[in-house]
């Protein structure tokens, strides 16, 4: 026989003394053919503390929405829908770089953002190099318009 074998008496003792009350997760309808469940109503006292009047306390608007992109593309590109020209891309990267730089001034331990900033600066640098090789006048114009050094 096994040393740690559980006898029937031990098992029945466990069942009698350690039985758990099982509560169904969904209320059972009286008619089994019509079992619909409704979503629980959240009372005002049980809502999370960060929710006030169905809005989040720390809800911030996006720093770069489509209207701001249209404005950047219209100012530095040939039109509002000119999203592919080097000038408009460089201007968009410059705006994002300025935003991330301000973020890193406040959160200097944010290494993921620091890496993203480095990647963006590299992308802008490559676009500027491309523009320098293709058309020096366009390069000088965008450098002057954005106030970039070099």
PyMOL commands that place a pseudoatom at each C-alpha (Angstrom):
pseudoatom trace, name=CA, resn=UNK, resi=1, chain=A, elem=C, hetatm=0, pos=[0.000, 0.000, 0.000]
pseudoatom trace, name=CA, resn=UNK, resi=2, chain=A, elem=C, hetatm=0, pos=[0.973, 3.628, -0.458]
pseudoatom trace, name=CA, resn=UNK, resi=3, chain=A, elem=C, hetatm=0, pos=[2.087, 5.584, 2.584]
pseudoatom trace, name=CA, resn=UNK, resi=4, chain=A, elem=C, hetatm=0, pos=[0.223, 8.806, 1.710]
pseudoatom trace, name=CA, resn=UNK, resi=5, chain=A, elem=C, hetatm=0, pos=[-2.909, 7.207, 0.307]
pseudoatom trace, name=CA, resn=UNK, resi=6, chain=A, elem=C, hetatm=0, pos=[-6.127, 8.963, 1.223]
pseudoatom trace, name=CA, resn=UNK, resi=7, chain=A, elem=C, hetatm=0, pos=[-8.829, 6.698, 2.616]
pseudoatom trace, name=CA, resn=UNK, resi=8, chain=A, elem=C, hetatm=0, pos=[-12.513, 7.105, 1.954]
pseudoatom trace, name=CA, resn=UNK, resi=9, chain=A, elem=C, hetatm=0, pos=[-13.040, 8.380, 5.499]
pseudoatom trace, name=CA, resn=UNK, resi=10, chain=A, elem=C, hetatm=0, pos=[-10.404, 11.090, 5.012]
pseudoatom trace, name=CA, resn=UNK, resi=11, chain=A, elem=C, hetatm=0, pos=[-11.989, 12.112, 1.735]
pseudoatom trace, name=CA, resn=UNK, resi=12, chain=A, elem=C, hetatm=0, pos=[-15.486, 12.343, 3.231]
pseudoatom trace, name=CA, resn=UNK, resi=13, chain=A, elem=C, hetatm=0, pos=[-14.069, 14.376, 6.152]
pseudoatom trace, name=CA, resn=UNK, resi=14, chain=A, elem=C, hetatm=0, pos=[-12.598, 16.812, 3.632]
pseudoatom trace, name=CA, resn=UNK, resi=15, chain=A, elem=C, hetatm=0, pos=[-15.874, 17.097, 1.730]
pseudoatom trace, name=CA, resn=UNK, resi=16, chain=A, elem=C, hetatm=0, pos=[-17.906, 17.709, 4.890]
pseudoatom trace, name=CA, resn=UNK, resi=17, chain=A, elem=C, hetatm=0, pos=[-15.577, 20.253, 6.472]
pseudoatom trace, name=CA, resn=UNK, resi=18, chain=A, elem=C, hetatm=0, pos=[-14.154, 22.093, 3.491]
pseudoatom trace, name=CA, resn=UNK, resi=19, chain=A, elem=C, hetatm=0, pos=[-17.058, 22.404, 1.113]
pseudoatom trace, name=CA, resn=UNK, resi=20, chain=A, elem=C, hetatm=0, pos=[-17.209, 25.637, -0.819]
pseudoatom trace, name=CA, resn=UNK, resi=21, chain=A, elem=C, hetatm=0, pos=[-20.250, 27.608, -1.776]
pseudoatom trace, name=CA, resn=UNK, resi=22, chain=A, elem=C, hetatm=0, pos=[-20.245, 27.795, -5.546]
pseudoatom trace, name=CA, resn=UNK, resi=23, chain=A, elem=C, hetatm=0, pos=[-22.055, 30.825, -6.945]
pseudoatom trace, name=CA, resn=UNK, resi=24, chain=A, elem=C, hetatm=0, pos=[-22.869, 30.837, -10.640]
pseudoatom trace, name=CA, resn=UNK, resi=25, chain=A, elem=C, hetatm=0, pos=[-21.246, 33.636, -12.614]
pseudoatom trace, name=CA, resn=UNK, resi=26, chain=A, elem=C, hetatm=0, pos=[-24.358, 34.455, -14.599]
pseudoatom trace, name=CA, resn=UNK, resi=27, chain=A, elem=C, hetatm=0, pos=[-27.876, 34.468, -13.163]
pseudoatom trace, name=CA, resn=UNK, resi=28, chain=A, elem=C, hetatm=0, pos=[-29.927, 31.591, -14.431]
pseudoatom trace, name=CA, resn=UNK, resi=29, chain=A, elem=C, hetatm=0, pos=[-33.217, 32.570, -15.952]
pseudoatom trace, name=CA, resn=UNK, resi=30, chain=A, elem=C, hetatm=0, pos=[-36.336, 30.765, -14.898]
pseudoatom trace, name=CA, resn=UNK, resi=31, chain=A, elem=C, hetatm=0, pos=[-36.989, 29.755, -18.491]
pseudoatom trace, name=CA, resn=UNK, resi=32, chain=A, elem=C, hetatm=0, pos=[-33.951, 27.778, -19.747]
pseudoatom trace, name=CA, resn=UNK, resi=33, chain=A, elem=C, hetatm=0, pos=[-34.818, 28.582, -23.371]
pseudoatom trace, name=CA, resn=UNK, resi=34, chain=A, elem=C, hetatm=0, pos=[-34.585, 32.290, -22.625]
pseudoatom trace, name=CA, resn=UNK, resi=35, chain=A, elem=C, hetatm=0, pos=[-31.229, 32.732, -20.936]
pseudoatom trace, name=CA, resn=UNK, resi=36, chain=A, elem=C, hetatm=0, pos=[-30.111, 36.285, -21.553]
pseudoatom trace, name=CA, resn=UNK, resi=37, chain=A, elem=C, hetatm=0, pos=[-27.599, 38.025, -19.378]
pseudoatom trace, name=CA, resn=UNK, resi=38, chain=A, elem=C, hetatm=0, pos=[-27.401, 41.743, -18.941]
pseudoatom trace, name=CA, resn=UNK, resi=39, chain=A, elem=C, hetatm=0, pos=[-24.329, 43.822, -18.280]
pseudoatom trace, name=CA, resn=UNK, resi=40, chain=A, elem=C, hetatm=0, pos=[-23.921, 44.818, -14.644]
pseudoatom trace, name=CA, resn=UNK, resi=41, chain=A, elem=C, hetatm=0, pos=[-24.733, 48.395, -13.790]
pseudoatom trace, name=CA, resn=UNK, resi=42, chain=A, elem=C, hetatm=0, pos=[-21.786, 50.225, -12.270]
pseudoatom trace, name=CA, resn=UNK, resi=43, chain=A, elem=C, hetatm=0, pos=[-22.839, 52.420, -9.408]
pseudoatom trace, name=CA, resn=UNK, resi=44, chain=A, elem=C, hetatm=0, pos=[-21.217, 55.807, -8.899]
pseudoatom trace, name=CA, resn=UNK, resi=45, chain=A, elem=C, hetatm=0, pos=[-19.505, 54.682, -5.683]
pseudoatom trace, name=CA, resn=UNK, resi=46, chain=A, elem=C, hetatm=0, pos=[-17.855, 51.635, -7.299]
pseudoatom trace, name=CA, resn=UNK, resi=47, chain=A, elem=C, hetatm=0, pos=[-16.344, 53.416, -10.297]
pseudoatom trace, name=CA, resn=UNK, resi=48, chain=A, elem=C, hetatm=0, pos=[-12.559, 53.784, -10.441]
pseudoatom trace, name=CA, resn=UNK, resi=49, chain=A, elem=C, hetatm=0, pos=[-11.257, 56.911, -8.794]
pseudoatom trace, name=CA, resn=UNK, resi=50, chain=A, elem=C, hetatm=0, pos=[-9.590, 58.141, -11.967]
pseudoatom trace, name=CA, resn=UNK, resi=51, chain=A, elem=C, hetatm=0, pos=[-12.923, 58.469, -13.796]
pseudoatom trace, name=CA, resn=UNK, resi=52, chain=A, elem=C, hetatm=0, pos=[-14.917, 61.651, -13.296]
pseudoatom trace, name=CA, resn=UNK, resi=53, chain=A, elem=C, hetatm=0, pos=[-18.011, 62.361, -15.369]
pseudoatom trace, name=CA, resn=UNK, resi=54, chain=A, elem=C, hetatm=0, pos=[-17.085, 59.657, -17.908]
pseudoatom trace, name=CA, resn=UNK, resi=55, chain=A, elem=C, hetatm=0, pos=[-13.747, 61.314, -18.730]
pseudoatom trace, name=CA, resn=UNK, resi=56, chain=A, elem=C, hetatm=0, pos=[-10.280, 60.476, -17.561]
pseudoatom trace, name=CA, resn=UNK, resi=57, chain=A, elem=C, hetatm=0, pos=[-8.448, 62.893, -15.315]
pseudoatom trace, name=CA, resn=UNK, resi=58, chain=A, elem=C, hetatm=0, pos=[-5.121, 62.475, -17.097]
pseudoatom trace, name=CA, resn=UNK, resi=59, chain=A, elem=C, hetatm=0, pos=[-6.599, 62.514, -20.596]
pseudoatom trace, name=CA, resn=UNK, resi=60, chain=A, elem=C, hetatm=0, pos=[-4.366, 64.566, -22.888]
pseudoatom trace, name=CA, resn=UNK, resi=61, chain=A, elem=C, hetatm=0, pos=[-4.830, 65.445, -26.506]
pseudoatom trace, name=CA, resn=UNK, resi=62, chain=A, elem=C, hetatm=0, pos=[-2.456, 64.023, -29.056]
pseudoatom trace, name=CA, resn=UNK, resi=63, chain=A, elem=C, hetatm=0, pos=[0.418, 66.337, -29.814]
pseudoatom trace, name=CA, resn=UNK, resi=64, chain=A, elem=C, hetatm=0, pos=[0.304, 65.502, -33.507]
pseudoatom trace, name=CA, resn=UNK, resi=65, chain=A, elem=C, hetatm=0, pos=[-3.168, 65.124, -34.956]
pseudoatom trace, name=CA, resn=UNK, resi=66, chain=A, elem=C, hetatm=0, pos=[-4.205, 65.143, -38.592]
pseudoatom trace, name=CA, resn=UNK, resi=67, chain=A, elem=C, hetatm=0, pos=[-4.953, 68.880, -38.591]
pseudoatom trace, name=CA, resn=UNK, resi=68, chain=A, elem=C, hetatm=0, pos=[-1.441, 69.660, -37.374]
pseudoatom trace, name=CA, resn=UNK, resi=69, chain=A, elem=C, hetatm=0, pos=[0.028, 67.360, -40.034]
pseudoatom trace, name=CA, resn=UNK, resi=70, chain=A, elem=C, hetatm=0, pos=[-2.013, 69.101, -42.721]
pseudoatom trace, name=CA, resn=UNK, resi=71, chain=A, elem=C, hetatm=0, pos=[-0.701, 72.446, -41.466]
pseudoatom trace, name=CA, resn=UNK, resi=72, chain=A, elem=C, hetatm=0, pos=[2.930, 71.240, -41.594]
pseudoatom trace, name=CA, resn=UNK, resi=73, chain=A, elem=C, hetatm=0, pos=[2.516, 69.712, -45.057]
pseudoatom trace, name=CA, resn=UNK, resi=74, chain=A, elem=C, hetatm=0, pos=[0.828, 72.868, -46.357]
pseudoatom trace, name=CA, resn=UNK, resi=75, chain=A, elem=C, hetatm=0, pos=[3.538, 75.132, -44.979]
pseudoatom trace, name=CA, resn=UNK, resi=76, chain=A, elem=C, hetatm=0, pos=[6.630, 73.185, -46.071]
pseudoatom trace, name=CA, resn=UNK, resi=77, chain=A, elem=C, hetatm=0, pos=[5.338, 70.981, -48.897]
pseudoatom trace, name=CA, resn=UNK, resi=78, chain=A, elem=C, hetatm=0, pos=[3.695, 71.908, -52.152]
pseudoatom trace, name=CA, resn=UNK, resi=79, chain=A, elem=C, hetatm=0, pos=[0.140, 71.336, -50.811]
pseudoatom trace, name=CA, resn=UNK, resi=80, chain=A, elem=C, hetatm=0, pos=[-1.763, 70.004, -47.791]
pseudoatom trace, name=CA, resn=UNK, resi=81, chain=A, elem=C, hetatm=0, pos=[-1.803, 66.527, -49.313]
pseudoatom trace, name=CA, resn=UNK, resi=82, chain=A, elem=C, hetatm=0, pos=[1.925, 66.544, -50.174]
pseudoatom trace, name=CA, resn=UNK, resi=83, chain=A, elem=C, hetatm=0, pos=[3.013, 63.941, -47.625]
pseudoatom trace, name=CA, resn=UNK, resi=84, chain=A, elem=C, hetatm=0, pos=[5.858, 62.377, -49.568]
pseudoatom trace, name=CA, resn=UNK, resi=85, chain=A, elem=C, hetatm=0, pos=[8.181, 65.221, -50.479]
pseudoatom trace, name=CA, resn=UNK, resi=86, chain=A, elem=C, hetatm=0, pos=[11.470, 65.396, -48.630]
pseudoatom trace, name=CA, resn=UNK, resi=87, chain=A, elem=C, hetatm=0, pos=[10.742, 68.897, -47.313]
pseudoatom trace, name=CA, resn=UNK, resi=88, chain=A, elem=C, hetatm=0, pos=[7.429, 67.916, -45.749]
pseudoatom trace, name=CA, resn=UNK, resi=89, chain=A, elem=C, hetatm=0, pos=[8.929, 64.777, -44.203]
pseudoatom trace, name=CA, resn=UNK, resi=90, chain=A, elem=C, hetatm=0, pos=[11.875, 66.745, -42.783]
pseudoatom trace, name=CA, resn=UNK, resi=91, chain=A, elem=C, hetatm=0, pos=[9.470, 69.327, -41.328]
pseudoatom trace, name=CA, resn=UNK, resi=92, chain=A, elem=C, hetatm=0, pos=[7.325, 66.585, -39.760]
pseudoatom trace, name=CA, resn=UNK, resi=93, chain=A, elem=C, hetatm=0, pos=[10.388, 64.885, -38.265]
pseudoatom trace, name=CA, resn=UNK, resi=94, chain=A, elem=C, hetatm=0, pos=[11.597, 68.234, -36.913]
pseudoatom trace, name=CA, resn=UNK, resi=95, chain=A, elem=C, hetatm=0, pos=[8.245, 68.803, -35.183]
pseudoatom trace, name=CA, resn=UNK, resi=96, chain=A, elem=C, hetatm=0, pos=[8.331, 65.330, -33.642]
pseudoatom trace, name=CA, resn=UNK, resi=97, chain=A, elem=C, hetatm=0, pos=[11.974, 65.764, -32.591]
pseudoatom trace, name=CA, resn=UNK, resi=98, chain=A, elem=C, hetatm=0, pos=[11.125, 69.038, -30.823]
pseudoatom trace, name=CA, resn=UNK, resi=99, chain=A, elem=C, hetatm=0, pos=[8.252, 67.336, -28.971]
pseudoatom trace, name=CA, resn=UNK, resi=100, chain=A, elem=C, hetatm=0, pos=[10.385, 64.377, -27.885]
pseudoatom trace, name=CA, resn=UNK, resi=101, chain=A, elem=C, hetatm=0, pos=[13.186, 66.698, -26.773]
pseudoatom trace, name=CA, resn=UNK, resi=102, chain=A, elem=C, hetatm=0, pos=[10.783, 68.555, -24.476]
pseudoatom trace, name=CA, resn=UNK, resi=103, chain=A, elem=C, hetatm=0, pos=[9.520, 65.232, -23.129]
pseudoatom trace, name=CA, resn=UNK, resi=104, chain=A, elem=C, hetatm=0, pos=[13.065, 64.060, -22.384]
pseudoatom trace, name=CA, resn=UNK, resi=105, chain=A, elem=C, hetatm=0, pos=[13.850, 67.281, -20.515]
pseudoatom trace, name=CA, resn=UNK, resi=106, chain=A, elem=C, hetatm=0, pos=[11.147, 66.323, -18.011]
pseudoatom trace, name=CA, resn=UNK, resi=107, chain=A, elem=C, hetatm=0, pos=[11.688, 62.526, -18.107]
pseudoatom trace, name=CA, resn=UNK, resi=108, chain=A, elem=C, hetatm=0, pos=[15.420, 62.018, -18.435]
pseudoatom trace, name=CA, resn=UNK, resi=109, chain=A, elem=C, hetatm=0, pos=[15.241, 58.307, -17.505]
pseudoatom trace, name=CA, resn=UNK, resi=110, chain=A, elem=C, hetatm=0, pos=[12.890, 57.450, -20.381]
pseudoatom trace, name=CA, resn=UNK, resi=111, chain=A, elem=C, hetatm=0, pos=[15.329, 55.406, -22.448]
pseudoatom trace, name=CA, resn=UNK, resi=112, chain=A, elem=C, hetatm=0, pos=[12.742, 54.162, -24.951]
pseudoatom trace, name=CA, resn=UNK, resi=113, chain=A, elem=C, hetatm=0, pos=[11.883, 57.726, -25.940]
pseudoatom trace, name=CA, resn=UNK, resi=114, chain=A, elem=C, hetatm=0, pos=[15.574, 58.556, -26.078]
pseudoatom trace, name=CA, resn=UNK, resi=115, chain=A, elem=C, hetatm=0, pos=[16.107, 55.721, -28.549]
pseudoatom trace, name=CA, resn=UNK, resi=116, chain=A, elem=C, hetatm=0, pos=[13.111, 56.858, -30.611]
pseudoatom trace, name=CA, resn=UNK, resi=117, chain=A, elem=C, hetatm=0, pos=[14.528, 60.369, -30.693]
pseudoatom trace, name=CA, resn=UNK, resi=118, chain=A, elem=C, hetatm=0, pos=[17.884, 59.066, -31.917]
pseudoatom trace, name=CA, resn=UNK, resi=119, chain=A, elem=C, hetatm=0, pos=[16.152, 57.081, -34.670]
pseudoatom trace, name=CA, resn=UNK, resi=120, chain=A, elem=C, hetatm=0, pos=[14.138, 60.149, -35.761]
pseudoatom trace, name=CA, resn=UNK, resi=121, chain=A, elem=C, hetatm=0, pos=[17.240, 62.338, -35.866]
pseudoatom trace, name=CA, resn=UNK, resi=122, chain=A, elem=C, hetatm=0, pos=[18.927, 59.707, -38.065]
pseudoatom trace, name=CA, resn=UNK, resi=123, chain=A, elem=C, hetatm=0, pos=[15.956, 59.588, -40.428]
pseudoatom trace, name=CA, resn=UNK, resi=124, chain=A, elem=C, hetatm=0, pos=[15.927, 63.365, -40.735]
pseudoatom trace, name=CA, resn=UNK, resi=125, chain=A, elem=C, hetatm=0, pos=[19.696, 63.388, -41.283]
pseudoatom trace, name=CA, resn=UNK, resi=126, chain=A, elem=C, hetatm=0, pos=[19.388, 60.840, -44.115]
pseudoatom trace, name=CA, resn=UNK, resi=127, chain=A, elem=C, hetatm=0, pos=[16.600, 62.864, -45.775]
pseudoatom trace, name=CA, resn=UNK, resi=128, chain=A, elem=C, hetatm=0, pos=[18.701, 66.018, -45.498]
pseudoatom trace, name=CA, resn=UNK, resi=129, chain=A, elem=C, hetatm=0, pos=[21.666, 64.200, -47.056]
pseudoatom trace, name=CA, resn=UNK, resi=130, chain=A, elem=C, hetatm=0, pos=[19.415, 62.984, -49.874]
pseudoatom trace, name=CA, resn=UNK, resi=131, chain=A, elem=C, hetatm=0, pos=[18.153, 66.504, -50.478]
pseudoatom trace, name=CA, resn=UNK, resi=132, chain=A, elem=C, hetatm=0, pos=[21.716, 67.886, -50.386]
pseudoatom trace, name=CA, resn=UNK, resi=133, chain=A, elem=C, hetatm=0, pos=[22.792, 65.450, -53.128]
pseudoatom trace, name=CA, resn=UNK, resi=134, chain=A, elem=C, hetatm=0, pos=[19.690, 65.994, -55.293]
pseudoatom trace, name=CA, resn=UNK, resi=135, chain=A, elem=C, hetatm=0, pos=[19.030, 69.719, -55.109]
pseudoatom trace, name=CA, resn=UNK, resi=136, chain=A, elem=C, hetatm=0, pos=[21.228, 72.041, -53.030]
pseudoatom trace, name=CA, resn=UNK, resi=137, chain=A, elem=C, hetatm=0, pos=[18.787, 74.959, -53.352]
pseudoatom trace, name=CA, resn=UNK, resi=138, chain=A, elem=C, hetatm=0, pos=[15.874, 72.979, -51.858]
pseudoatom trace, name=CA, resn=UNK, resi=139, chain=A, elem=C, hetatm=0, pos=[18.242, 71.797, -49.102]
pseudoatom trace, name=CA, resn=UNK, resi=140, chain=A, elem=C, hetatm=0, pos=[19.277, 75.364, -48.232]
pseudoatom trace, name=CA, resn=UNK, resi=141, chain=A, elem=C, hetatm=0, pos=[15.657, 76.538, -48.311]
pseudoatom trace, name=CA, resn=UNK, resi=142, chain=A, elem=C, hetatm=0, pos=[14.412, 73.887, -45.859]
pseudoatom trace, name=CA, resn=UNK, resi=143, chain=A, elem=C, hetatm=0, pos=[17.397, 74.425, -43.539]
pseudoatom trace, name=CA, resn=UNK, resi=144, chain=A, elem=C, hetatm=0, pos=[16.651, 78.133, -43.456]
pseudoatom trace, name=CA, resn=UNK, resi=145, chain=A, elem=C, hetatm=0, pos=[12.880, 77.667, -43.049]
pseudoatom trace, name=CA, resn=UNK, resi=146, chain=A, elem=C, hetatm=0, pos=[13.247, 75.217, -40.136]
pseudoatom trace, name=CA, resn=UNK, resi=147, chain=A, elem=C, hetatm=0, pos=[16.193, 76.981, -38.544]
pseudoatom trace, name=CA, resn=UNK, resi=148, chain=A, elem=C, hetatm=0, pos=[18.365, 73.868, -38.517]
pseudoatom trace, name=CA, resn=UNK, resi=149, chain=A, elem=C, hetatm=0, pos=[22.095, 74.141, -38.104]
pseudoatom trace, name=CA, resn=UNK, resi=150, chain=A, elem=C, hetatm=0, pos=[24.571, 72.861, -40.681]
for i in range(1, 150): cmd.bond("trace and resi %d" % i, "trace and resi %d" % (i + 1))
show_as sticks, trace
zoom trace
